[in-house]
Amino acid sequence: MQRKTRAVTAATVAAIVAAAVVAKRRAEHGDGHRPVISHASTTSRNAKLATVGARAGGTYAVHRARRAFASAERKEELDRAFELQTAEQVAEALGHMKGAMMKLGQMASYLDQGLPEHVREALAELQKDAPPMSPALAAGVVRAELGDEPEAVFATWDPTPIASASIGQVHRAMTHDGRAVAVKVQYPGVDEAVSSDLDNVGLLFAGMGQLFPGFDHKPFVEELRERLVEELDYRLEADHQRFFAAHYAGHPTIHVPSVVDELSTRRVLTTELAEGVHWDELMTWDQAEKDLAAETLYRFAFGSLYKLRAFNGDPHPGNYLFRPGGHVTFLDFGLVKRFTQAELDSFGDMIIHMVIEPDPAAFRASIERLGLLRPGEPFTDAEIIDYFGHFYEFVMRDEVSTITAEYASETVRRYFDQRGPYGEIMKAANLPPAFVIIQRINLGLYALFGELNATANWRLLAEETWSFVQGPPSTPMGEAIAAWEAAAAQR
């Protein structure tokens, strides 16, 4: 099946790529030159961060290469030498490879095969691992937030992080009542780094109007700012995670770790320690297992949208743990969007007019009403259906089909070809706030499906999740879910 989905507008992809390029250039101008894009109040800070951040990133890359050939004792010695010892060092590293720019880079990173070479290089820079916080620095955050040293707050505490993210790192621990937990500790200074980056992002997206006249950047930037700032407060993330965990308790294949309330604050989030393998190992499993994993990812994303009016908008490979039989644990609920019923009804109208009861004129009226396209643009209804219809192509027909990596790459490349057959529509399209996070997960999720060569009858799966259709179970997983829902309704 070719060119299955056009999941984001050109403005989204191009702006994300531009953000990645800007972040890379900030590192390249690490000799004290003014950053390529800056705000008057943050110029000196950004110049300093670019200098030290570039140094941290470059030397840490060399460190990792040396570490690969070292003995266990030597590895530990090398690791200690490259830990970030102070909050200032963390902030400096964040300025180069984490914060808001890192988050924007992650939004495009899964699609690098479909991007120009210079953009792939920029994204590669953004995806490099940063050195971890030293044990003393991480302990300082725990002490400030939970009132004592981690060895006292927890029965056992592993000072070596097991994972890192754009704004924090994760440690294993054991509570005094015997629970194995994951403790996410926020990097000191990350709020300053993100705030500075968001100032730059506003200027960056303002310039997109020259390439895409239909793109209204102000509401887009405000939505992006609101979502990213929310991620800085782990109390909000804990609320999101409790919400999803409560709904999916006992689900046949979806698992959301529970939050340990008494050990969670604004900068420390403690949750149940989950089991499972990471994305790279899933890729070695047989195709049937990959298809089951993809089915669960799809059901979680769109089932949550239409049944919970909530979207967990971070389809990063590192945010999942997999077990056989399609069992998936979902991690990281920092980027969650809640929708109104009116917004969901509008999404449903688009699906009805494109897929269920095709009506080109009604579909055009829907996207104009939502702000995806300004009224009066000089395109025929057929041209608009041809352009936007790619997003719905994989659910158009009741048949089994495969989402391929080649398709995902081709889709992304099409967004950069303004001289192509859809160039004028692409430039005229807009991205209203309600679509910012949806487009993010569409692009990321289907890119992951492309890596998996995920195969399913996507139309029937979609009809199960669409609240305005409520189709019957179409797979064994769907039957198990229906039984779980029936049992939950009786309780």
N, C-alpha and C positions, 0 to 999 in steps of 0.2 A: 504494500500500500504506500503510495507516494505522497509526500508533502502533507502529512496528516493534520498538522495544527499550526496556525499562526498565532501563537499564544500571547505575544506582546506587540505593542505598536512600535514603530521605528523610533519614536522619541524615547521610549524606555531603554531600548538596547543601546542606542547611540549615546545617550547620556550616561548610562552605566559605564560604557566603554571609555567615554571621555574622562569620567572620574578615575578610572583605573590608570589611564595614561597620565593624568595630572599627578596622581600619587607617585607614579614612577619617576616623572620628571622632577618632583620635589626631592627624590633621593639623588637623582643625577646632578642636581644643582646643590650638592652638599658642601660646596666650598664657601658658603656664606652668602651666595647670591639670593636675591629676592625670589620667593616661590612663584611659579608661573601664575597661579591664581591665589589671591590672598585678600584678607580684609585688613583695613588699616590698623585695627586694634590688635591683630594677631600676627602681623608680619614678622616681628622679631622672634616670636615664639616659634613660628613655623620654620623659619630659617634655621634656628638652632636645632629643632627636632629633626629636620631633614639631614643635617650634618651628622649628628650622633646616631640617628636611626639607620642611615646608610652604613655607618661604620659597624653598628651592631649586627645588621643583617648580613653584611659581607663577611665579617669575621666568624659569625656563627655558622655560615655555610662551610667555611674552611674547617671549623671545629667538627662539624658532623662528618666530613670526609675523613679526618684524622681518627675520629672515634670508631669508625667502622673497622679499623685494623688494630685497635688497642685491646689489651687484656682487660678483664673485668675491673681489676684494681685501677688500671690506667684510665679506663672510661669514667670511673667515679671521680678521679682527680681532674680530668678534663671538664666534666660536667660542673664541678664546683667552681672552676675558673671562669665559666661562662654564664653563671647565674646572675640575674639582675639583683643587685644588692640593696638598692635604694629606690624610693618612690620616684626620684628624679630620673634615674636610669630607665625605669619602667615607662614613664611618660615620654621620654625621648624615643624609646623603641616603638611605643604606640604611635608616635607621630609619623613613623615611616611605614609600619606594616599592620597596624590595627586601627581601632576606632571606626568612625563612620566610613572612611574611604575603603577600609578593609571589607566592611559589610557590603558596600556597593560592588567591590571587585568580586566578592563571592557570588553576587547575583548573576554574574556573567561567566564565572569560572567553569561551569559544567559544559559550556558550549564552545570551548576554545578551538575545537577543530573547524568550526564554521566561521572563525574570526580572522581578520587580517593578521599577518605575521607580527607586525609591531604591537598589535593589541595583545596577542598571545604572550609576547615578552613582558608586557606590562602586567598582565594577570599573573604570570609566573612570579614576578617580584612580589605581588600582593599576597600570594599564597605561601610564601616561604615561612617556615616556622620561626617564631621569635624565641629567644632564650626564655626559660621559665623564671619566675620569681625565686629568689633564694628562700630556703625554709624559714629564715628569720623574718623576711619581709611578709611572706604569706601568713606566718604566725601572728605578725603584728596586726594584720587585718582581722583575723579571727579574734584576737584579744580585744581589739577596739569594738568589735560588733557583739561578741558573745561573753565578754567580761573576764576571760581567763585564757591561759595558754591552751593550744589545741590538745596537748597531752592531758590536760586536766578536764577540759570540756568533753572530750571523747575518751572512751576506754582504751582505744588504740587509734593511732593517727599515722598515716603514711606521708612523710614530708615530700616525697617525690610525686609530682602530679601525673595523673594517668591520661589527661587530655587537656587541650587548650582551645580557646575560642577567641572571638574577636574582642571580648571585654573581660575575660576571666579565665582561670584554670581550675581543674577539677582534681580533688584528692580523695583517696579511699580512707574510710574510717569505720570504727565500730562504736556504737553508742553504749552507754553503761547498762542498758537493758538488753543488750545482745543483738541489736539490729545492724546489719551491714549497710553502710550508707555511702553516697557520693556527695562530696561537699564542694560546691562551686564557690570560689573566692575571687572577688572582683579585683582587677589590677588597680592599685592606687594611681590616681591621676587620670583614669580613663574618662571620667566625666569632662575634664578640661579638654582632652584630646578630641572627644566626639563633638563637643560644642564648637571647637575651632573648625573641625572638618565640616560641620553643618553650615557654618558661615560661608565656607568655600563652595559647598555644594549649591547653595542658593545662587551664587554668582555663576557657577558652572551651568546650571540649568537655564538661567536667564539667557545665556548665549545660544541655547538650542533653538530659539525662535528664528534665528537667521537661516537655519537649515530646514526647520519644520514650522512653517508659518501658522499651522493649525494648533500647535502645542501651547497651551496656557500653563506656564511653569509655576505660577504662584500657588494655586491650590495643590499641585503635585508636591512641591517642596514642603508645604505645610503638613501634608499627610505624611510624607517621608520623615520630616523632623519629629512629628508627634510619635510615630511608631519607634524610631530609633531612640528617642529620649526615654520612652517607656522602658526600653531594655536595660537602662541604667539602674532601675529600681527593682531589685530582685523580689520585693514584696508583691509587686504587680505580676511578675512572672509566676510566683507561687500561687497567686489567685487564679491565673490562667490554668496552671497545671492541675490545681484542685478541681476546677470546673470540668476539664477533660477527663481527669481520672475518675470523678464521680459518675460521669455518663457512661464511660467504657468499662466500669468495674465488672469483671466476670465475662467480658467479651471473648468470643472464641479465638480471635487472632490478634486483636489490638490490645496492647498493654501500655499504660501510662503510669510511671512510678509515682508512688505516693509522696507527699511532702511531709517532712518532719517539722511541724510548726514551731516547736520550742527551740529549734536550732537553726532558724531561718530569720534573716533580717534584710535590711536594704542592700547590704553588700556581701552577704553570705547566704547561700541557698543549700539546704541539706535535704536530700531526697533518698528514697529507697535505692540501693545499689542493684542495678538491673543486670541480667545475664543475656548473652547472645554474642554473635560474631559480627564483625564490622563488614562494611561494603566490599572491601577487597576480597574477603573470603567468600562472601555471597557470590561474587563473580566466578568462583571456581565450582559452584554447585551445578547440578544438571538443570536443563531448561525448565523442567516441570516445577522445580523449586523456585526458580527465578520468576516464573509466571505467577506462582502463588504469592510471592513477596510483592510483586507489582500489583496484584489484585488487592491485597491489603492496603498498600499505599494509596491506591485509587479510592478505595472505599472510605478510608480515614479522611482523606482530603475533601472529597465531595460529599460524603455522608455528613461530615461535620458542618460543612457549609449549609446544606439544605435542611438538616435536622436540628442543628444547634445554633444556626446563624452565626457561626464563628469559623475562622480560618486560621490555622497555624501556618504562618507564611514563610517557613524557612526550610525548604526541601534540600538541605545540604546532606551529602552522603554520610557525614560524621554524626548526624542527628538520629541515626537509626541503629538498632541492634536486631539481628535476625536469628531465628531458630527455625528448624524444619517445619514444614506444614503451613507455611505462610504466616507464622507468628512473628510479629514485629513490635519492638518496644520503641516508643517515640520519646525523644529527648529534646530539651530546649524549647521552652514555651515563651521566650522573651518577645517574639514578634508575632503577636496575635491580633487579628482584626475582627471586631464585632460588627454585624450588619443589622440594618433595620429590615422589617418585613417588606417595606416598600422597595428597598433595594433588591431584595431577593425576588420579588415579583417582577421587577424590571429585567433581571437576568433570565427569569423564566420566559418572559415575553420574547426575548431574543431567540431562545431555544425553540419555542413554539413556532415562531415565524420562519426560522431557518430550517428546522429539522422535522418537527412533528406535523405541522400544517404549513408547508412552505408558501410564503407570501412576500415577495421581494419588496413591494411598496410598504407593507406593514413593518418589515424588518428595518427598512431605511428610516421609517418614522421612529422606530424604537431607539436606534442608535443616535439619531439627531436629538431626541428627547433626553437621552442620557448624557449627551455632550461628547460622544465619541467622534462625531462629525458635525460640523456646523451646517445648518439648513442652507439650501441654495447652492451648495458646491456643484460644479459643472460635471457631474458624473452620472451616468445612467444607472438605473436600479440594477441592471445586469452586471455592470462593472463593480458595483459595490458588493453584490452577492459573490462575485468571482473572487474579490479580495478577501472579504471577511469570512467567506465560506470555508477557507482552508482551516480555520480554527475548529470547525465542526465536522470536518471530513471524516474523522475516525469514528464518529458516532452516527453518521448518516445512514449506514446500512446495517441490517441485521445479519452480520457475518463475522467469522473469526478473521482477525488481521493482526499483523505484527508491526510494532513501532520500531524502526531501525535507527542506528546511529547515523547512517547516511542521510536519512530523512531529517533528523534533528540539525545536522550541519547545514544541509541545503536550506532549511527554513531560516536559520540565522543569517546566512549569506544574503538571502533575498532582501533583508532589511537594510543592507548597506548599498544596494544597487538602485540608486535613485533614477538611473537612466532606464531601468527595466520597465516592464509593462504596467507595474503597479506604483511606479515612482511618484506620480502626482497625488494619488490617493494616500500613499504613505506619508507624504509631506503634509497633507491636509488633516490627517487623523490627530486626535487629541487623546489624552489619558486622564479622565476625571478621577478624583480621589477614591471613589468606591472601587476602582479597578486596579489601583496601584499594587496592592498585595496579591490580588487574584492573578494579575499578569505575572507577578514574580513567581508564584508557585506553579502556574501553568508552564512557564518556560523551563523552570528547573525540574519539575516533576517529569515532564515528557522527555527531557534530555536524559534523565536517569532511566526512563523506560527504554530509550534508544540504546543505552549501554547494555541493558538486560535483554534486548530483543524481545521485549515483553509481548506476549501473544494472548489475546482474549477476544471475546465478543463484546467489544466496548459499548456497543449500543445497548445491549441488555443490561450490562453493569450500570450504565448511566441511568437507564429507566428505573432501576432499583433505588438509586440515590436521589433522583429528581422527585421532590415532594409533590409536584403537580402531576406526576404520573404514577408513582408508587407501584412499579412493576413487580411481578412475582419473583421469587428467587430463581436465578438462572445458573447457579453453580452449587456444588456441595457446600462451599463456604457460605454462600448466600442462604442456603437452607439452615445451616447451623446458626447463622445470625438471626434469621427469622424466629427460630425456636428460642434463642436468648431474649429477643425483644418481647416475645409472647410471655415468657416467664417473668420478665421484669415488669410488664404491665400488670401482672396479677399480684405483685407484691405490694 
